[in-house]
Amino acid sequence: MSLWCNKWKKKKQPVAVNDNQRRRRYQSVRQPTAGHSSRPSLLIMGEWPPGRNAARETFGDEFSKLHVDTQLSTSHAIPLKNVDPVVTPIYHTSTRIMAKTSSTAVVEIRRRKNVEVIINELEGGAASLLYNSGLAALSAVFLEFLGSRTHMIALCPLYSGTYSFLTETMERFGVEITFINIEEEPDVIDALENSIRDATRIIFFETIGNPSMAVPDIAGTLKFAKKYKILSLVDATFSSPYNIQPIKLGADIVMHSCSKYIGGHTDTIGGVLTTATKTNWERLKKQQLTTGSALSPFDAALLARGLKTLALRVEKISNNALAVAKFLEGHKKVVRVIYPGLESHPGHRFAKATMKKFSGMIAFDVGDADDAIKLIENLRLIVHAVSLGGTESLIEHPLSISHGPQLMRGEIRVPHVAPGLLRFSVGVEDAKDIIADLDRALAQI
Ligand SMILES: *Cc1c(COP(=O)(O)O)cnc(C)c1O
């Protein structure tokens, strides 16, 4: 702190700044990642290169052979060189690499790019873009690739906020939307075939549908979109990027709510898009510069921290969830358990074909709303709260909270939620303690 401050204080601040000086300053702050280009240029809109991964540059081709946990642990964007920050940056690090030259400065504005580099490595895309929430990321794609008299297809069930944005905002701008209920359509590909039009621009789905954990034919839908050259957009939030990388399966754009598994600690809100092509990334980047929907550096730093343990957390959470789902499936008071890792799940084969593990989201039905609420009240370890993907086990009753009238406004064209359904986000506690808590509470209903 003091070292940095002293260095800064010694600098004379010019009182009046002329245009050339201002331009030079702008360049030094906004210069693309060092080494990318030594050509001094006023950055115009088309020149925002994605970040580069320092670990990939160190390892070269060998980087791809590292395991995912090692990739996550080593990836970070190459820091800016020769940068004079305008205000005191937060050095959100407890140590620093000993540089050969002492002029290396890491500024806070790189935090975003840092996280984008790490997520893109994981997804195997062209580049990633961070947003200030998951919905900001999703709506950016809808706004960029749809317009009046265009059409999109959304597989459902889906997240209530997404549903409301599509029906309240996009339809107001003349976008037509077909919802295909995958819980009722025996053959999604057939339904897609019957729904596409010349004006269809996007096919959108969640890898694990909210709140009933329905899993569509992921590989088949992506293949279908490719065949008809329609942009495929995948919300993979519930699976986490550890368990599935849709771009590797042919998706055009993948979205995650970083508020969930990527952040992983229930303390930040963010969203990310990863695109398969640089062209689509550039379109979205340009749009983001004008909509101002970017993540704050501090939140980005929290995501960088969360990503360090993504593999550890999701691995344990996925194992816990499978154990809990099996316990619930064998319990006489539970009418139905919907977990993609169970063979009884209607989309199990689609999940198995595309996901490493099945993540931490379980839906289970205890028959009616009164029992569902009573069960929640009797829990001691598992917390009653919305959201998901954190270290603590959380449970909610979708009909009264996330999929109730507050969030699902207007005419509902997506599947109705069973009254006794509970949505459970399994945490990192010991599976035996989670099961004991459920067992106790189930005995009381
Ligand atoms: C939470 C969530 C979103 C929205 O993310 P925010 O970060 O809360 O805006 C979108 N899709 C899914 C599946 C989610 O769980």
The ligand as a Gaussian input file, in Angstrom:
#p B3LYP/6-31G(d) Opt

LIG

0 1
 C      -30.455000     -17.386000     -11.333000
 C      -30.675000     -17.816000     -12.725000
 C      -30.727000     -16.882000     -13.774000
 C      -30.612000     -15.401000     -13.532000
 O      -29.415000     -15.087000     -12.944000
 P      -29.219000     -13.736000     -12.057000
 O      -27.763000     -13.732000     -11.867000
 O      -29.988000     -13.943000     -10.782000
 O      -29.743000     -12.622000     -12.879000
 C      -30.929000     -17.351000     -15.056000
 N      -31.066000     -18.673000     -15.312000
 C      -31.020000     -19.595000     -14.327000
 C      -31.201000     -21.032000     -14.675000
 C      -30.848000     -19.207000     -13.008000
 O      -30.819000     -20.125000     -12.026000

